[in-house]
Amino acid sequence: MSSDAPDSPPTPATPHMAAAVIALRDGAGGMEVLVGQRTHAARFMGGFWVFPGGRVDPEDGEGEAAWPVAAARELREEAGVDVAADELVAFDRWVTPEPLPRRFDTVFFLARVPADVVETIDGEEIIASRWATPRTLLRDAEEGRAVLAFPTLRQLEHLARYATTEEAFADCPGGVPDPVVPRFDDTDGEPALVIPGPDGRTVRYRAGDVPAGETRPPDA
């Protein structure tokens, strides 16, 4: 029996829980953050500068309690920096847009790191690391010296308001924040990524402005 009804849209992939750490320290030029560059060979966000993080593993636990445990583990594995999970403070949360085949529900945590701590990268998944002020990283992205994902850009813009780590921690929401969920939209005939803003407004990025690795796949 045939039907003229249109095909139903594909069921979105279920987001995997993930966690990341925005390690902070107070430097001579202001508050600094730790970022690492993913290997260019990576299928997902190759070459991007990112905060240490990754998928929540079964051994990290279940539910919301697993997020900080996973975040602390990822910081240790990717940067060789030890922090206690119960000292992390939730700062932001993003969920990958629905059309993408690999989706993550990622909570970003702030961590205080002493100025004398030296990070140790694995040299495989993360090939370089640096401490820099949020404004420096934003300038590098604007001038083409670094590729940053939209969540990273937004978080750096937010962090650039603060002069010290204490100011950043004092402005955290408390508890796990509501997620930011970007969406793809082509209602005006031009594909775009629409990102909700913290002030209720949305920011619309044309397809050509979206970094490789964050675009809708051709068959989505």
WOHUTA-V159165 format. One record per residue. N is the residue number from 1. RES is the residue in one small letter. OMEGA is omega in whole degrees, 0 to 359 (* if undefined). NEAR is the number of other C-alpha atoms within 8 Angstrom. Layout:
BEGIN
((N,RES,OMEGA,NEAR) (N,RES,OMEGA,NEAR))
END
This chain:
BEGIN
((1,m,183,2) (2,s,180,3) (3,s,178,4) (4,d,181,4) (5,a,180,4) (6,p,178,4) (7,d,177,4) (8,s,178,4) (9,p,181,4) (10,p,178,4) (11,t,180,4) (12,p,176,8) (13,a,178,10) (14,t,180,5) (15,p,173,10) (16,h,175,9) (17,m,178,10) (18,a,182,14) (19,a,179,17) (20,a,182,15) (21,v,171,15) (22,i,181,12) (23,a,184,11) (24,l,171,13) (25,r,178,12) (26,d,180,10) (27,g,182,8) (28,a,181,4) (29,g,181,5) (30,g,181,9) (31,m,181,14) (32,e,177,12) (33,v,178,12) (34,l,175,12) (35,v,177,11) (36,g,179,13) (37,q,177,12) (38,r,179,15) (39,t,179,11) (40,h,180,7) (41,a,182,6) (42,a,179,10) (43,r,182,5) (44,f,176,5) (45,m,177,10) (46,g,179,11) (47,g,180,11) (48,f,169,12) (49,w,189,12) (50,v,168,11) (51,f,179,12) (52,p,181,14) (53,g,180,12) (54,g,185,10) (55,r,175,10) (56,v,179,12) (57,d,180,7) (58,p,182,6) (59,e,178,4) (60,d,180,10) (61,g,182,9) (62,e,176,7) (63,g,184,6) (64,e,180,5) (65,a,181,8) (66,a,184,11) (67,w,181,14) (68,p,177,12) (69,v,179,11) (70,a,180,15) (71,a,180,17) (72,a,179,14) (73,r,181,8) (74,e,178,15) (75,l,179,16) (76,r,183,11) (77,e,187,9) (78,e,185,13) (79,a,180,12) (80,g,181,10) (81,v,181,11) (82,d,170,7) (83,v,177,11) (84,a,182,7) (85,a,183,9) (86,d,175,5) (87,e,178,7) (88,l,180,12) (89,v,181,11) (90,a,184,14) (91,f,186,12) (92,d,180,12) (93,r,181,13) (94,w,174,12) (95,v,181,13) (96,t,179,12) (97,p,187,10) (98,e,186,9) (99,p,185,10) (100,l,184,12) (101,p,177,8) (102,r,184,7) (103,r,181,13) (104,f,172,12) (105,d,192,12) (106,t,173,11) (107,v,178,14) (108,f,182,13) (109,f,171,15) (110,l,177,13) (111,a,173,12) (112,r,180,8) (113,v,178,9) (114,p,184,6) (115,a,184,7) (116,d,179,4) (117,v,179,7) (118,v,181,5) (119,e,178,7) (120,t,182,8) (121,i,183,11) (122,d,178,10) (123,g,180,7) (124,e,176,6) (125,e,177,9) (126,i,188,13) (127,i,179,12) (128,a,178,9) (129,s,177,10) (130,r,168,7) (131,w,179,8) (132,a,175,9) (133,t,177,12) (134,p,181,13) (135,r,178,9) (136,t,180,8) (137,l,177,11) (138,l,178,11) (139,r,178,8) (140,d,179,10) (141,a,181,11) (142,e,183,7) (143,e,173,7) (144,g,179,7) (145,r,180,7) (146,a,176,10) (147,v,182,10) (148,l,176,11) (149,a,181,11) (150,f,177,6) (151,p,180,7) (152,t,178,10) (153,l,181,10) (154,r,182,8) (155,q,177,9) (156,l,176,12) (157,e,178,11) (158,h,183,7) (159,l,181,9) (160,a,178,10) (161,r,190,6) (162,y,178,9) (163,a,184,8) (164,t,177,9) (165,t,181,12) (166,e,177,6) (167,e,181,9) (168,a,181,10) (169,f,183,9) (170,a,184,6) (171,d,178,6) (172,c,188,9) (173,p,186,8) (174,g,185,7) (175,g,180,6) (176,v,182,10) (177,p,171,10) (178,d,184,6) (179,p,166,8) (180,v,183,9) (181,v,176,10) (182,p,178,11) (183,r,175,9) (184,f,183,11) (185,d,177,8) (186,d,183,8) (187,t,179,6) (188,d,178,5) (189,g,179,5) (190,e,181,8) (191,p,182,11) (192,a,173,11) (193,l,183,13) (194,v,183,12) (195,i,177,11) (196,p,178,11) (197,g,181,8) (198,p,181,5) (199,d,179,4) (200,g,177,6) (201,r,177,7) (202,t,176,8) (203,v,184,8) (204,r,179,8) (205,y,175,10) (206,r,185,10) (207,a,181,10) (208,g,180,6) (209,d,183,6) (210,v,180,10) (211,p,175,10) (212,a,184,6) (213,g,178,7) (214,e,183,8) (215,t,176,8) (216,r,179,8) (217,p,185,7) (218,p,184,4) (219,d,181,3) (220,a,*,7))
END
